[in-house]
């Protein structure tokens, strides 16, 4: 059997009790660590905390040569660990499809995800979020305006936008960088964003959550990664109060 | 300190390791069980599994007379357990605000949520979801069309819609009932929905996930609660394949 287990948000303790039991009962544990990472732990810590050897997968191990994973899952109980809640990435979906094609039973043990964690951290109500978007690091001759277009469409429908920030190798986009990019996109398109909410290290004991104008947030040290950004629509009274109390939003 | 801990989706094993540690280290544990429930366990099971007495909260205990919770949190370490990921409900936000007003430190330990679990179970990509909606049990002279309007707006923008189904006391809306209601709304508004995806018991070892037309899904026994429904937009190739393999979508 092939079981995908979500590691949750930040460190070795964010896996569910059920997920940890599956890890401990398994014959082999693989770790998919290239589409997302836990910033509050190391692979060595995970191995120690879970009491199991962990085989770290490179992208090619999953996308081009998944046979060793599938062979192990055909012969015994295999767990594939992923950050957050599993299967969000196409690469996991593909692996599950390949397992099914070989007649290997599959299952999912869910984990906490940044997508809902931001609701608790910011007080923004989950049913008021529209489509999410991602801000990539710009490259030479490539500066997509799509992220701002998504924000603008959501704002027009009075919906909040969760903005994922790019991760490349060991480079993690910061709140300030993302704001600079969105502000530049807004200028090019001819729009503007009045309020941002930055969230750093969701799932840790010391997340930083701050709300305000672009200039206000640029002056705040959010600390280490991962960061995400939210562009809120008009705020309901309880959302407003929550952000004033827990994210320093100016009245 | 007042710590909100998410119980995750289905049973006592869906809490995170970190959450369970917080429960065990706490001086008092409260359980908010009126906005959501875990269908795969009982309060007695939770008490046994966590090794702690649990004080079950009624709505009035949180919304009108939260002083005992706050007094305990001012004097020691208090955990408030909630289904899914905490703070999604306004009632939790209000409790955290009251704690802050009394100078009581607060924190959140996240849990898995149906909002992202449906992505793994259905293969629908998380960034392609628009605003979510809820279908309530109709009442005399009250048959809101809003849920269908949300679906229609999302479909127009080629976005999937997660549809939450009503819970009232011990009455849990089923996939078939929700489809009947949405079909009736569509008739009244003059639209139609071609494909539905029903999901039952997310987070359990035997979730049921089925995709197809209204008539097809009406003939399927989804088993016990909780159920949710998704109305998908046009399907990307990998979404289509995933639903064919894991949800019986007809080619």
HADDOCK unambig.tbl for C-alpha pairs under 7 A between the chains (distance, minus, plus):
assign (segid A and resid 13 and name CA) (segid B and resid 16 and name CA) 6.69 0.50 0.50
assign (segid A and resid 13 and name CA) (segid B and resid 17 and name CA) 5.01 0.50 0.50
assign (segid A and resid 13 and name CA) (segid B and resid 18 and name CA) 4.71 0.50 0.50
assign (segid A and resid 14 and name CA) (segid B and resid 16 and name CA) 5.29 0.50 0.50
assign (segid A and resid 14 and name CA) (segid B and resid 17 and name CA) 6.07 0.50 0.50
assign (segid A and resid 14 and name CA) (segid B and resid 18 and name CA) 5.91 0.50 0.50
assign (segid A and resid 15 and name CA) (segid B and resid 16 and name CA) 5.34 0.50 0.50
assign (segid A and resid 15 and name CA) (segid B and resid 17 and name CA) 6.12 0.50 0.50
assign (segid A and resid 16 and name CA) (segid B and resid 13 and name CA) 6.69 0.50 0.50
assign (segid A and resid 16 and name CA) (segid B and resid 14 and name CA) 5.29 0.50 0.50
assign (segid A and resid 16 and name CA) (segid B and resid 15 and name CA) 5.34 0.50 0.50
assign (segid A and resid 16 and name CA) (segid B and resid 16 and name CA) 3.84 0.50 0.50
assign (segid A and resid 16 and name CA) (segid B and resid 17 and name CA) 5.63 0.50 0.50
assign (segid A and resid 17 and name CA) (segid B and resid 13 and name CA) 5.00 0.50 0.50
assign (segid A and resid 17 and name CA) (segid B and resid 14 and name CA) 6.06 0.50 0.50
assign (segid A and resid 17 and name CA) (segid B and resid 15 and name CA) 6.12 0.50 0.50
assign (segid A and resid 17 and name CA) (segid B and resid 16 and name CA) 5.63 0.50 0.50
assign (segid A and resid 17 and name CA) (segid B and resid 17 and name CA) 5.42 0.50 0.50
assign (segid A and resid 18 and name CA) (segid B and resid 13 and name CA) 4.71 0.50 0.50
assign (segid A and resid 18 and name CA) (segid B and resid 14 and name CA) 5.91 0.50 0.50
assign (segid A and resid 85 and name CA) (segid B and resid 116 and name CA) 6.81 0.50 0.50
assign (segid A and resid 86 and name CA) (segid B and resid 120 and name CA) 6.17 0.50 0.50
assign (segid A and resid 87 and name CA) (segid B and resid 119 and name CA) 6.97 0.50 0.50
assign (segid A and resid 87 and name CA) (segid B and resid 120 and name CA) 4.63 0.50 0.50
assign (segid A and resid 88 and name CA) (segid B and resid 119 and name CA) 6.38 0.50 0.50
assign (segid A and resid 88 and name CA) (segid B and resid 120 and name CA) 6.22 0.50 0.50
assign (segid A and resid 88 and name CA) (segid B and resid 125 and name CA) 6.45 0.50 0.50
assign (segid A and resid 88 and name CA) (segid B and resid 126 and name CA) 6.55 0.50 0.50
assign (segid A and resid 93 and name CA) (segid B and resid 123 and name CA) 6.63 0.50 0.50
assign (segid A and resid 97 and name CA) (segid B and resid 242 and name CA) 6.77 0.50 0.50
assign (segid A and resid 109 and name CA) (segid B and resid 203 and name CA) 6.58 0.50 0.50
assign (segid A and resid 110 and name CA) (segid B and resid 112 and name CA) 5.89 0.50 0.50
assign (segid A and resid 110 and name CA) (segid B and resid 117 and name CA) 6.43 0.50 0.50
assign (segid A and resid 110 and name CA) (segid B and resid 203 and name CA) 6.59 0.50 0.50
assign (segid A and resid 111 and name CA) (segid B and resid 111 and name CA) 6.56 0.50 0.50
assign (segid A and resid 111 and name CA) (segid B and resid 112 and name CA) 4.70 0.50 0.50
assign (segid A and resid 112 and name CA) (segid B and resid 110 and name CA) 5.89 0.50 0.50
assign (segid A and resid 112 and name CA) (segid B and resid 111 and name CA) 4.69 0.50 0.50
assign (segid A and resid 112 and name CA) (segid B and resid 112 and name CA) 4.04 0.50 0.50
assign (segid A and resid 112 and name CA) (segid B and resid 113 and name CA) 6.74 0.50 0.50
assign (segid A and resid 113 and name CA) (segid B and resid 112 and name CA) 6.74 0.50 0.50
assign (segid A and resid 116 and name CA) (segid B and resid 85 and name CA) 6.81 0.50 0.50
assign (segid A and resid 117 and name CA) (segid B and resid 110 and name CA) 6.43 0.50 0.50
assign (segid A and resid 119 and name CA) (segid B and resid 87 and name CA) 6.98 0.50 0.50
assign (segid A and resid 119 and name CA) (segid B and resid 88 and name CA) 6.38 0.50 0.50
assign (segid A and resid 120 and name CA) (segid B and resid 86 and name CA) 6.17 0.50 0.50
assign (segid A and resid 120 and name CA) (segid B and resid 87 and name CA) 4.64 0.50 0.50
assign (segid A and resid 120 and name CA) (segid B and resid 88 and name CA) 6.21 0.50 0.50
assign (segid A and resid 123 and name CA) (segid B and resid 93 and name CA) 6.63 0.50 0.50
assign (segid A and resid 125 and name CA) (segid B and resid 88 and name CA) 6.45 0.50 0.50
assign (segid A and resid 126 and name CA) (segid B and resid 88 and name CA) 6.55 0.50 0.50
assign (segid A and resid 127 and name CA) (segid B and resid 131 and name CA) 5.89 0.50 0.50
assign (segid A and resid 127 and name CA) (segid B and resid 132 and name CA) 5.22 0.50 0.50
assign (segid A and resid 127 and name CA) (segid B and resid 133 and name CA) 6.71 0.50 0.50
assign (segid A and resid 128 and name CA) (segid B and resid 131 and name CA) 6.25 0.50 0.50
assign (segid A and resid 129 and name CA) (segid B and resid 131 and name CA) 5.66 0.50 0.50
assign (segid A and resid 130 and name CA) (segid B and resid 130 and name CA) 4.68 0.50 0.50
assign (segid A and resid 130 and name CA) (segid B and resid 131 and name CA) 4.78 0.50 0.50
assign (segid A and resid 131 and name CA) (segid B and resid 127 and name CA) 5.89 0.50 0.50
assign (segid A and resid 131 and name CA) (segid B and resid 128 and name CA) 6.26 0.50 0.50
assign (segid A and resid 131 and name CA) (segid B and resid 129 and name CA) 5.65 0.50 0.50
assign (segid A and resid 131 and name CA) (segid B and resid 130 and name CA) 4.79 0.50 0.50
assign (segid A and resid 132 and name CA) (segid B and resid 127 and name CA) 5.23 0.50 0.50
assign (segid A and resid 133 and name CA) (segid B and resid 127 and name CA) 6.72 0.50 0.50
assign (segid A and resid 203 and name CA) (segid B and resid 109 and name CA) 6.58 0.50 0.50
assign (segid A and resid 203 and name CA) (segid B and resid 110 and name CA) 6.59 0.50 0.50
assign (segid A and resid 242 and name CA) (segid B and resid 97 and name CA) 6.77 0.50 0.50
